[in-house]
Amino acid sequence: MTAQVDYLAVLFTATSGASGELLGTDERELVQLVWQLVNLKTKKSGKVNELLIKHDLSDLAEEKKEEDVVEKCVEEETGFKADCVFTAENLEAALNLFHLQVTNEVNSTGAGTSLCLCTDGQLHIRQVIHPEAASKNILVPDCFYSFFDLRKEFKKHFPESDLKASNVHVMAESLNIPTDVPAMWDPISTLDPSATLPPEAAVQQVQIMASVVLALLNEPLSHTFSNQERVSEKFETGTCSKMEKVCDNTVIRARGLPWQSSDQDIARFFRGLNIAKGGAALCLNAQGRRNGEALVRFVSEEHRDLALQRHKHHMGSRYIEVYKATGEDFLKIAGGTSNEVAKFLSREDQIIVRMRGLPFTATHEQVLNFFCPEEALKETSPVSGGKDGILFVRFPDGRPTGDAFVLFSCDEHAQCALRKHKAILGKRYIELFKSTAAEVQQVLNRYSSAPLIPVAPAPLVSMLPTVSLLPPPGSIRDCLRLRGLPYTASIEDVLSFLGEFTQDIKPHGVHMVLNQQGRPSGDCFIQMSSAERTLQASQRLHKHIMSSQRGSNSRYVEVFPCSAEEMGLVLMGGSLSHTHTHTHSRTRSGTGLSPPPCLSPPSYPFTPAQAVLSAEAAAALYPPMGQVLLTPRPLLPGNPYYPASAQLYMNYAAYYPSPPGSPTTVGFFPSPSSLTTPGGLVRMPGVAYNGGGGVKDVINAVQAYQSPMETVSLLSSSLIGQSSGGDAPLMSLPALMTKPLGQYLDLTLL
């Protein structure tokens, strides 16, 4: 509630474009301001004033005589009924002249000084004056930040009236006020809202509005103008909790934003509409970069609907698309639960700058010195709060991500800091961007939930044998895991990095890893000769620098011991938690292991197929199994490591030995003992989709290895077959890997 004002300035605006309910939707310039002063105490109205904005008037600043001629000619040609007519050459001059004339008229009466505008609806202030002033960087006088909506004031006495359908003529008719409507503009008839409003109609509108105001003030209504509409002067930053309820009717999605835009730029685009505190959230893509979209939350559905009318309005040279969104969409982007972030963002009136590409060893002191170097007397940007004004983004295990957010006390310091974009810190150039509180939440939410190794979605598997997928407790940790390799690193670089421990690597024991897109993931597994040498290598080489022969980049590499079972689990598509890789001792509870996606969940019901022949009939028809198995050819001795010309990489989705016969035991999991018949399973990922013969081709490929046709199952792009002999898969796998089947097949002993 606010105190009653002394004067109302009944205001009407017109643009060079659409009018009525489409006023301001076409971004046309303001060309006419008409107002009339109403004294709320004496209940009398003053003279009608008109202000014409002539954007193309080049000789306005010439002699006063020419100005008088222009005004006189306009009045004679158009037949204006305004008592006073003024002209201005641009919007800024027009707004200042309006404020000056209204103030002088109020002061001349001497019966009070408080003044407030009154308009027919929200469009004149929120959709015309403020948006155009913001796009032209014009400072709007204080009188335009509060106003009365005559339609809402009228609705208090006529609740059945519709705000959108009401206009001054409907209100005048309800109050029995006679109006003389010009023949050229009849509001009762069907009017094209996209048509330009005739100049005479603006003066007529103001006169009718003043009559409606006086009718509301007089008996029997005796209305009191007390609740003013407010226009937010600036956007307030803040945080949003994921537990907060956000109404679906208050959120929009803006698309097509420039990549360097900030929340303040978004607030400037929607100037005139009230955005909720912290209600501008920039969206990021999968790489953590802005994707040109933002979610904006307004204080009410009315403001959201007005924002939708700015669809394809321009921000600079780009038009912005505006669509409806939901509260859930907004919380996904702007919601957060971190107390550290809430404390960091609790300071108001702070400008946030995002740093990207920091060295992983960067400290608070280095960041402070980056913005305020001791040797520089100029171009310094002091960080607000010192170390407390810096927030490093980290993974759940505490490892740095290379991102940080920095607070500055004012826009001047922030702009000075942004001029250091791509300056060098340590040995890396740093990218700087103006950020928002919602972006801080979004980045922290993303990194806090990021898995160690991206895992593909699990395929649908109908039947698999019941087998434990997790390695047994107490497994020997005789393998090394290297994490953080340069993406251009080769096996030769790995061997050079290991140095004296190279002699302890098993034959074909280096396993590079690709991600799901077929690119190097930065991980590598190495099979060592003993657990003792594995532990020594991890302790001596942990966080040492590895250089790549293919590129100039070098990175420190993390080295952890692991077991062959854990290595096989990851190579088959599973994952290891950060906590597990950082500890050299583990227990069965909390190993951090998850089954591979192709075999998840860990167990399935396996119903044995009914035998077609009895055991006696089968024994009579078939000779013993050992007589029909072909002895596989022995493996030739190979090189101790991968050939440089033909590197084979592991894929997360499937494990295969590389090259054939490595490692010695072939499979990392024991042969399942719960099968219905003695035998084993062989998985063949990579079967051609257009294989033509399907199961027939597979049977031909594994002929002489006793793989019954009824035990061959095609699953998506992989194949699983069951052999009838327990030793057959172990002996047949190396030979099978050399057989062509439409394309090269990878095989795994399951």
C-alpha positions in Angstrom: 0.0 0.0 0.0 1.2 3.5 -0.9 -0.1 6.9 0.1 -2.6 8.5 -2.2 -1.0 10.9 -4.8 -2.1 14.4 -5.5 -2.1 14.4 -9.3 -2.6 11.9 -12.1 -1.0 12.4 -15.5 -3.3 10.5 -17.8 -1.0 9.4 -20.6 -1.5 7.9 -24.0 1.3 6.9 -26.5 1.3 6.0 -30.2 4.0 4.5 -32.4 4.5 4.5 -36.1 3.3 0.9 -36.2 0.6 -1.2 -34.6 -1.9 0.1 -32.0 -4.4 -1.4 -29.6 -3.5 -4.8 -28.1 -0.6 -5.1 -30.6 1.0 -1.9 -29.4 4.8 -2.3 -29.2 4.9 -5.8 -30.8 6.5 -4.6 -34.0 9.4 -2.5 -32.4 8.3 0.7 -34.1 9.4 4.0 -32.7 7.4 6.2 -30.4 6.0 9.2 -32.3 3.3 10.7 -30.1 2.8 11.4 -26.4 -0.5 12.9 -25.2 -1.3 13.7 -21.6 -3.7 15.5 -19.3 -3.3 16.4 -15.6 -6.0 15.5 -13.1 -6.1 16.9 -9.6 -7.3 14.2 -7.3 -8.1 16.6 -4.5 -10.1 19.2 -6.4 -11.3 16.5 -8.9 -10.6 18.8 -11.9 -8.7 18.2 -15.1 -6.2 20.4 -16.7 -5.3 21.2 -20.3 -4.5 18.5 -22.9 -0.8 18.4 -24.0 0.7 16.8 -27.1 4.3 15.9 -27.8 5.3 14.9 -31.3 8.6 13.1 -31.9 10.0 13.9 -35.3 12.9 11.5 -35.7 13.7 12.9 -39.2 13.4 16.6 -38.3 16.9 17.8 -39.1 16.4 21.6 -38.8 14.7 21.5 -35.4 17.6 23.4 -33.7 17.4 26.3 -36.2 15.5 29.5 -35.6 12.6 29.7 -33.2 10.5 31.2 -36.0 10.8 28.0 -38.1 9.7 25.9 -35.1 6.5 28.0 -34.6 5.7 27.6 -38.3 6.0 23.8 -38.1 3.7 23.6 -35.1 1.2 25.9 -36.6 1.1 24.0 -39.9 0.6 20.7 -38.1 -2.2 22.0 -36.1 -4.0 23.4 -39.1 -3.6 20.3 -41.2 -4.5 17.6 -38.7 -7.0 19.6 -36.6 -5.5 18.7 -33.3 -7.6 19.7 -30.3 -4.7 19.7 -27.9 -4.2 22.9 -25.9 -0.4 22.8 -26.2 1.7 21.1 -28.8 5.4 20.4 -28.4 8.0 18.8 -30.7 11.2 16.8 -30.1 13.8 15.3 -32.4 14.4 12.1 -30.5 13.1 9.9 -27.7 15.6 11.1 -25.1 14.6 14.8 -25.7 10.9 13.9 -25.7 11.0 12.0 -22.3 13.0 14.8 -20.7 10.6 17.5 -22.1 7.6 15.5 -20.9 9.0 15.3 -17.4 9.8 19.0 -17.4 6.4 20.1 -18.6 4.5 17.9 -16.2 6.7 19.0 -13.2 6.2 22.7 -14.1 2.4 22.3 -14.4 2.3 20.6 -11.0 4.4 23.2 -9.3 2.4 26.0 -10.8 -0.8 24.9 -9.0 0.9 24.8 -5.6 -1.6 22.4 -4.1 0.6 19.3 -3.7 3.6 17.8 -5.4 3.1 14.0 -5.6 2.5 12.8 -9.2 1.9 9.5 -10.8 1.1 8.4 -14.4 -2.1 6.7 -15.4 -2.4 4.6 -18.6 -5.0 2.5 -20.3 -3.4 -0.9 -19.7 0.3 -2.0 -19.4 1.5 -1.6 -22.9 2.2 2.1 -23.0 4.8 2.0 -20.2 6.1 -1.6 -20.3 6.1 -2.4 -24.0 6.7 1.0 -25.7 8.7 3.5 -23.6 11.0 1.2 -21.6 12.0 -1.3 -24.4 12.8 1.5 -26.9 14.8 3.5 -24.2 16.7 0.3 -23.3 17.6 -0.5 -26.9 18.9 3.1 -27.4 20.7 3.2 -24.0 18.5 6.2 -22.8 18.1 7.0 -19.2 14.3 7.1 -18.4 13.0 9.7 -15.9 11.9 8.4 -12.5 8.2 9.2 -13.2 8.0 6.3 -15.7 8.9 3.6 -13.1 5.4 3.8 -11.4 2.0 4.1 -12.9 -1.7 3.2 -12.4 -3.4 0.8 -14.7 -6.8 2.4 -15.3 -8.3 -1.0 -16.3 -7.3 -2.6 -13.0 -8.7 0.4 -11.1 -11.9 0.1 -13.0 -12.1 -3.7 -12.3 -12.1 -3.1 -8.6 -15.7 -1.6 -9.0 -16.7 -3.9 -11.9 -15.2 -7.3 -11.2 -17.0 -8.9 -14.1 -15.0 -6.8 -16.6 -12.3 -8.4 -18.7 -8.9 -6.6 -18.5 -7.9 -7.4 -22.1 -11.3 -6.6 -23.6 -11.8 -3.4 -21.7 -10.8 -0.1 -23.2 -11.7 3.5 -22.4 -14.9 3.4 -24.5 -16.2 0.3 -22.7 -15.4 1.9 -19.4 -17.0 5.2 -20.4 -20.1 3.3 -21.5 -20.3 1.4 -18.2 -20.0 4.7 -16.3 -22.6 6.4 -18.5 -20.1 9.0 -19.8 -21.1 10.4 -23.3 -18.3 10.2 -25.9 -18.0 11.7 -29.3 -16.0 9.2 -31.4 -14.6 10.5 -34.7 -16.0 8.8 -37.7 -12.6 7.9 -39.0 -11.8 5.8 -35.9 -14.7 3.9 -34.3 -13.5 1.5 -31.6 -16.8 -0.4 -31.5 -16.4 -1.4 -35.1 -13.8 -4.0 -36.1 -10.5 -2.3 -36.1 -7.3 -3.7 -37.5 -4.9 -3.5 -34.6 -1.9 -3.5 -36.9 -3.0 -0.2 -38.4 -1.5 3.1 -37.3 -3.7 5.0 -34.9 -4.9 8.4 -36.3 -3.4 11.4 -34.5 -6.9 12.7 -33.6 -7.7 9.5 -31.8 -4.8 9.9 -29.3 -6.2 13.2 -28.0 -9.7 11.8 -27.9 -8.4 8.8 -25.9 -6.8 11.0 -23.2 -10.0 13.1 -22.9 -12.1 10.0 -22.3 -9.6 8.6 -19.8 -9.7 11.8 -17.8 -13.5 11.6 -17.7 -13.3 8.0 -16.5 -10.9 9.0 -13.7 -13.2 11.8 -12.6 -16.2 9.5 -12.7 -14.3 7.0 -10.4 -13.4 9.7 -8.0 -16.9 11.1 -7.7 -19.9 9.6 -5.8 -21.0 6.9 -5.5 -17.7 5.1 -6.3 -15.4 7.5 -4.5 -12.4 5.5 -5.7 -8.9 5.9 -4.1 -5.8 5.5 -6.3 -3.4 3.8 -4.0 -1.8 0.6 -5.5 0.7 1.6 -8.1 2.2 -0.6 -10.7 6.0 -0.8 -10.4 8.7 -1.2 -13.0 11.9 -2.8 -11.8 14.8 -0.4 -12.2 17.5 -3.1 -12.3 17.8 -6.9 -12.3 18.5 -8.5 -8.9 20.8 -11.5 -8.9 20.3 -14.4 -6.5 20.2 -18.1 -6.0 17.4 -20.6 -6.5 17.0 -23.8 -4.6 16.0 -27.0 -6.3 13.3 -27.4 -3.6 11.7 -24.1 -4.5 8.3 -24.2 -6.3 8.3 -22.3 -9.6 5.0 -21.7 -11.4 4.9 -23.0 -15.0 3.0 -19.8 -16.1 5.9 -17.5 -15.2 8.8 -19.0 -17.2 9.9 -18.4 -20.8 12.7 -19.7 -23.0 14.7 -17.2 -25.0 16.6 -18.6 -28.0 19.2 -17.0 -30.3 21.1 -15.0 -27.7 24.7 -13.8 -28.5 27.2 -16.2 -26.9 28.8 -13.3 -24.9 25.4 -12.1 -23.4 24.9 -12.0 -19.7 21.9 -12.0 -17.4 22.1 -8.2 -17.4 21.8 -8.2 -21.2 18.7 -10.5 -20.9 17.2 -8.1 -18.3 17.8 -5.2 -20.7 16.1 -7.0 -23.5 13.0 -7.5 -21.2 13.2 -4.0 -19.8 9.8 -2.8 -18.5 8.9 -6.3 -17.3 9.7 -7.5 -13.8 12.0 -10.5 -13.7 12.1 -12.5 -10.4 15.2 -12.3 -8.3 17.8 -14.5 -9.9 15.3 -15.3 -12.6 17.7 -15.2 -15.6 19.5 -18.5 -16.3 21.8 -19.0 -19.2 21.8 -22.5 -20.6 25.1 -24.5 -21.3 25.7 -27.2 -23.8 27.4 -30.6 -23.1 30.9 -29.0 -23.3 30.0 -26.4 -20.7 29.7 -23.5 -23.2 26.7 -21.3 -23.7 24.3 -22.5 -26.3 22.5 -19.2 -27.0 19.4 -20.1 -24.9 18.2 -18.8 -21.5 15.3 -19.5 -19.2 13.7 -16.4 -17.6 11.3 -16.4 -14.7 9.0 -13.4 -14.2 7.1 -12.3 -11.2 3.6 -13.1 -12.6 1.8 -14.7 -15.5 0.9 -11.2 -16.8 4.5 -10.3 -17.2 5.2 -13.6 -18.8 2.5 -13.0 -21.4 3.9 -9.6 -22.2 7.4 -11.2 -22.6 5.9 -13.6 -25.2 4.9 -10.6 -27.3 8.5 -9.8 -27.7 9.0 -12.8 -29.9 11.6 -12.0 -32.6 12.5 -8.7 -31.1 16.1 -7.7 -31.6 19.1 -7.8 -29.3 21.6 -5.8 -31.3 21.6 -7.3 -34.8 20.1 -10.6 -33.7 16.4 -11.4 -33.3 15.5 -13.4 -30.2 12.8 -16.2 -30.2 10.6 -16.3 -27.1 8.7 -19.5 -26.1 6.8 -20.8 -23.1 8.7 -23.0 -20.7 8.0 -24.8 -17.4 9.1 -24.3 -13.8 10.9 -27.7 -14.0 13.0 -26.5 -16.9 14.0 -23.5 -14.9 15.0 -25.5 -11.8 17.1 -27.9 -13.9 19.2 -25.0 -15.0 19.2 -22.5 -12.1 18.4 -24.8 -9.1 21.2 -25.7 -6.7 21.8 -27.4 -3.4 25.4 -26.5 -2.6 26.0 -24.4 0.5 29.4 -23.3 -0.8 27.7 -21.8 -3.9 25.0 -20.2 -1.8 27.6 -18.6 0.4 29.6 -17.4 -2.6 26.6 -15.9 -4.2 25.1 -14.4 -1.0 26.8 -11.1 -1.7 24.6 -8.8 -3.6 25.6 -6.2 -6.2 28.5 -8.3 -7.3 29.6 -8.9 -10.9 30.6 -12.5 -11.7 33.3 -13.4 -14.2 34.0 -17.0 -15.2 37.5 -18.2 -15.8 38.0 -21.2 -18.1 41.2 -23.1 -18.9 43.0 -22.6 -15.6 46.1 -24.9 -14.8 45.1 -27.6 -12.5 47.7 -26.4 -10.0 46.3 -22.8 -9.9 45.9 -21.3 -6.5 44.0 -18.3 -5.0 47.2 -16.2 -4.9 47.8 -16.8 -8.6 44.3 -15.8 -9.5 44.5 -12.6 -7.4 47.9 -11.7 -9.0 46.4 -12.4 -12.4 43.9 -9.6 -12.0 46.0 -7.3 -9.9 49.7 -7.8 -10.8 52.1 -6.2 -8.4 54.2 -4.6 -11.1 51.2 -2.9 -12.9 50.0 0.5 -11.7 47.1 0.6 -14.2 44.6 -1.8 -15.5 44.1 -3.5 -12.1 40.9 -5.3 -11.2 40.7 -6.1 -7.5 38.7 -9.2 -6.6 35.9 -8.5 -4.2 36.6 -10.2 -0.9 40.0 -11.4 -1.8 40.2 -15.2 -1.6 36.6 -15.4 -0.5 35.7 -13.9 -3.9 37.1 -16.9 -5.8 35.3 -20.2 -6.3 37.2 -23.1 -7.9 35.0 -25.7 -9.6 36.1 -29.3 -8.7 35.1 -32.8 -9.3 33.5 -34.8 -6.4 36.9 -36.3 -5.6 38.4 -32.8 -5.2 40.3 -32.7 -8.6 40.2 -29.3 -10.2 38.2 -28.9 -13.5 40.1 -25.8 -14.8 37.1 -23.5 -14.2 36.6 -20.8 -11.5 34.3 -17.9 -10.8 35.5 -14.6 -9.5 33.5 -11.7 -7.9 34.0 -8.0 -8.7 32.4 -5.2 -6.8 31.5 -3.0 -9.8 31.0 -3.2 -13.5 34.1 -1.0 -14.1 36.4 -3.6 -12.4 34.6 -6.4 -14.2 35.1 -4.8 -17.6 38.8 -4.2 -16.8 39.1 -7.8 -15.9 37.5 -9.0 -19.1 40.2 -7.2 -21.1 42.6 -9.9 -19.8 40.7 -12.4 -22.0 43.2 -15.0 -23.3 46.0 -13.6 -21.1 48.6 -16.2 -19.8 48.5 -17.7 -16.4 51.3 -20.1 -15.9 51.7 -21.8 -19.3 48.0 -21.6 -20.4 45.9 -18.8 -21.8 42.7 -18.1 -19.8 39.3 -17.4 -21.2 37.1 -14.9 -19.4 33.4 -14.4 -19.7 30.8 -12.4 -17.9 28.7 -14.9 -15.9 25.6 -15.3 -13.9 24.5 -16.8 -10.6 22.5 -19.4 -12.5 25.5 -20.4 -14.6 27.5 -20.9 -11.4 24.8 -23.3 -10.1 24.6 -25.0 -13.5 28.4 -25.6 -13.7 28.6 -26.8 -10.1 25.7 -29.2 -10.6 27.1 -30.6 -13.8 30.6 -31.3 -12.4 29.4 -32.6 -9.0 27.4 -35.4 -10.8 29.8 -36.2 -13.6 30.8 -39.9 -13.6 34.5 -41.0 -13.8 34.0 -42.8 -17.1 31.1 -42.1 -19.4 29.1 -45.3 -19.8 26.8 -46.1 -22.7 23.2 -46.9 -22.0 22.6 -50.6 -21.2 21.2 -52.7 -24.1 18.2 -54.9 -23.5 19.4 -58.5 -22.9 16.8 -61.2 -22.6 18.8 -64.1 -21.2 22.2 -64.4 -19.6 23.7 -66.9 -17.2 23.8 -66.0 -13.5 27.4 -65.0 -12.9 28.9 -62.6 -10.4 30.4 -59.6 -12.3 32.3 -57.9 -9.5 35.9 -59.1 -8.8 36.3 -61.3 -5.8 37.7 -59.7 -2.6 41.4 -59.9 -2.2 42.3 -59.8 -5.9 46.0 -59.1 -6.7 46.5 -55.6 -7.8 49.1 -56.3 -10.5 47.9 -53.8 -13.1 48.4 -50.1 -13.5 45.9 -47.5 -14.4 47.1 -44.3 -16.1 44.7 -41.4 -16.1 45.0 -38.0 -17.7 47.2 -39.0 -20.7 47.6 -36.4 -23.4 45.1 -37.2 -26.1 47.9 -37.5 -28.7 49.8 -39.9 -26.6 50.9 -43.2 -28.2 52.1 -46.5 -26.8 55.7 -45.4 -27.3 54.9 -42.3 -25.1 53.5 -44.6 -22.4 56.6 -46.8 -22.5 58.9 -43.8 -22.3 56.9 -42.6 -19.3 57.2 -45.9 -17.5 61.0 -45.8 -17.9 62.7 -48.7 -15.9 59.3 -50.3 -15.2 58.9 -51.1 -18.9 60.7 -54.4 -18.4 58.0 -55.5 -16.0 55.2 -55.2 -18.5 53.6 -58.5 -19.6 53.6 -59.3 -23.3 50.9 -57.3 -25.0 50.0 -55.8 -21.7 49.4 -52.2 -22.7 45.7 -51.4 -23.3 44.8 -47.9 -24.5 41.1 -46.8 -24.1 38.8 -45.0 -26.4 35.6 -43.2 -25.4 32.2 -43.9 -27.0 33.0 -41.5 -29.8 36.1 -43.4 -30.8 38.5 -40.8 -29.5 41.2 -41.2 -26.9 39.8 -41.0 -23.4 43.1 -40.2 -21.6 43.0 -43.6 -19.8 45.4 -46.6 -20.2 45.7 -50.0 -18.4 49.0 -51.8 -18.1 49.5 -55.4 -17.0 52.6 -55.8 -14.8 54.6 -58.8 -13.8 54.0 -58.5 -10.0 52.0 -56.5 -7.5 55.2 -55.3 -5.8 56.5 -53.6 -9.0 53.0 -52.3 -9.6 52.9 -50.5 -6.3 56.4 -49.1 -6.8 55.5 -47.8 -10.2 52.4 -46.1 -8.9 54.2 -44.5 -6.0 57.1 -43.3 -8.1 55.3 -42.1 -11.2 52.1 -40.6 -9.8 51.5 -37.1 -11.1 54.7 -37.1 -13.2 54.6 -35.3 -16.5 54.1 -37.2 -19.8 55.0 -35.6 -23.1 53.6 -36.7 -26.5 55.7 -37.1 -29.6 52.8 -36.2 -31.8 52.1 -32.8 -30.2 53.7 -30.2 -28.0 51.3 -30.6 -25.1 52.3 -32.3 -21.9 50.2 -33.2 -18.9 50.7 -34.7 -15.5 49.5 -38.3 -15.3 47.8 -40.0 -12.3 49.0 -43.6 -11.7 46.9 -46.1 -9.6 47.3 -49.8 -9.0 44.3 -52.0 -9.8 43.5 -55.7 -10.3 43.0 -57.5 -13.6 39.4 -58.0 -12.7 38.9 -54.3 -12.2 40.6 -53.6 -15.5 38.4 -56.1 -17.3 35.3 -54.6 -15.7 36.2 -51.1 -17.0 37.2 -52.4 -20.4 33.8 -54.2 -20.7 32.0 -50.9 -20.0 31.8 -50.7 -16.3 33.2 -47.9 -14.1 35.4 -47.3 -11.1 34.6 -44.6 -8.6 37.0 -41.8 -7.8 37.2 -42.9 -4.2 38.3 -46.3 -5.1 41.1 -45.2 -7.4 42.6 -43.0 -4.7 42.8 -45.6 -2.1 45.3 -48.4 -2.1 43.3 -50.6 0.2 39.7 -51.6 -0.3 37.0 -53.7 1.3 34.2 -55.6 -0.3 31.7 -52.9 0.8 32.5 -49.7 -1.0 34.7 -50.9 -3.8 33.1 -48.4 -6.1 32.7 -50.9 -8.9 29.7 -51.1 -11.2 28.9 -53.9 -13.7 29.5 -53.2 -17.4 26.4 -51.9 -19.1 26.2 -54.8 -21.5 25.9 -57.2 -18.5 23.8 -55.1 -16.1 22.0 -56.0 -13.9 24.5 -58.5 -12.4 22.3 -61.6 -12.7 19.5 -62.8 -14.9 17.3 -66.0 -14.5 18.6 -68.6 -16.9 16.2 -71.3 -17.7 17.8 -74.4 -19.4 16.5 -75.4 -22.7 14.7 -78.7 -22.8 16.8 -81.5 -24.4 15.6 -82.7 -27.8 17.3 -86.1 -27.4 17.8 -88.1 -24.3 21.3 -88.7 -22.9 21.4 -92.3 -24.1 20.3 -91.4 -27.6 22.8 -88.5 -27.9 25.6 -90.9 -26.7 24.7 -93.3 -29.5 24.5 -90.7 -32.2 27.6 -88.6 -31.3 31.1 -89.7 -30.4 32.9 -88.2 -27.4 33.5 -84.5 -27.5 37.2 -84.8 -27.3 37.3 -86.7 -30.6 35.5 -84.0 -32.6 37.3 -80.9 -31.3 40.0 -79.6 -33.7 43.2 -78.8 -32.0 43.8 -75.1 -32.5 47.1 -74.1 -34.1 49.7 -72.8 -31.6 50.3 -69.1 -31.3 53.5 -67.8 -32.8 55.7 -65.7 -30.4 54.7 -62.1 -30.8 56.3 -58.8 -30.1 56.4 -57.8 -26.4 54.2 -54.7 -27.1 51.9 -53.4 -29.7 53.3 -52.8 -33.2 53.6 -49.1 -33.8 51.8 -49.3 -37.1 48.7 -51.1 -35.9 47.5 -49.9 -32.5 44.4 -51.5 -31.2 42.2 -49.7 -28.6 39.8 -50.9 -26.1 36.2 -49.6 -26.3 34.1 -49.0 -23.2 31.2 -51.0 -24.6 33.1 -54.3 -25.1 36.4 -55.9 -24.1 38.5 -57.9 -26.5 42.2 -59.0 -26.1 44.6 -57.2 -28.3 46.4 -58.7 -30.1 45.0 -62.3 -30.1 46.1 -64.4 -27.2 46.8 -61.5 -24.8 46.6 -61.7 -21.9 47.6 -65.2 -21.1 44.3 -66.1 -19.4 42.3 -64.5 -22.2 39.3 -63.7 -20.0 39.4 -61.7 -16.8 36.3 -63.5 -15.3 36.2 -67.1 -14.3 34.2 -69.4 -16.5 30.6 -69.5 -15.2 29.8 -72.5 -13.2 26.1 -72.1 -13.2 25.6 -73.1 -16.9 23.1 -75.9 -17.6 25.8 -77.9 -19.5 29.6 -77.8 -19.2 30.8 -75.2 -21.7 31.4 -71.5 -22.1 30.0 -68.4 -23.7 31.8 -66.3 -26.4 30.6 -62.7 -27.2 31.1 -61.4 -30.7 30.4 -57.6 -30.8 30.5 -55.9 -34.1 28.3 -58.2 -36.2 27.3 -56.5 -39.4 23.7 -55.3 -39.4 23.4 -56.5 -43.1 25.0 -59.8 -42.4 22.5 -61.6 -44.7 22.8 -65.1 -43.4 22.7 -64.1 -39.7 23.0 -67.1 -37.5 24.0 -69.3 -40.4 27.1 -67.2 -41.1 28.0 -67.3 -37.4 27.7 -71.1 -37.3 30.0 -71.4 -40.4 32.5 -69.1 -38.7 32.7 -71.3 -35.5 32.4 -74.6 -37.3 34.4 -77.5 -35.8 34.2 -75.8 -32.4 30.9 -77.5 -31.4 28.7 -74.4 -31.0 25.1 -75.7 -31.2 22.9 -73.6 -33.3 20.2 -73.2 -30.7 22.8 -71.6 -28.3 23.6 -68.7 -30.7 21.8 -65.5 -29.8 21.9 -62.3 -31.8 21.7 -59.3 -29.5 21.6 -55.8 -31.2 25.0 -55.4 -32.8 26.7 -58.1 -30.6 26.5 -61.9 -30.6 26.7 -64.4 -27.8 27.3 -68.1 -28.5 27.6 -71.1 -26.1 30.1 -73.8 -26.8 29.5 -77.3 -25.7 32.9 -77.9 -24.3 34.4 -76.2 -21.3 37.8 -75.8 -22.9 36.6 -75.1 -26.4 36.1 -71.4 -26.0 39.6 -71.0 -24.4 41.3 -72.8 -27.3 39.1 -71.6 -30.1 39.1 -67.9 -29.3 42.5 -67.0 -30.9 41.7 -68.9 -34.1 38.2 -67.4 -34.3 39.5 -63.9 -34.1 41.3 -64.4 -37.4 38.1 -65.5 -39.3 36.3 -62.9 -41.4 32.6 -62.6 -40.9 31.3 -59.7 -43.0 33.6 -57.4 -41.0 36.3 -57.7 -38.3 34.7 -59.2 -35.1 35.9 -58.7 -31.6 35.4 -61.7 -29.3 35.2 -62.0 -25.6 35.1 -65.1 -23.4 32.1 -64.8 -21.1 
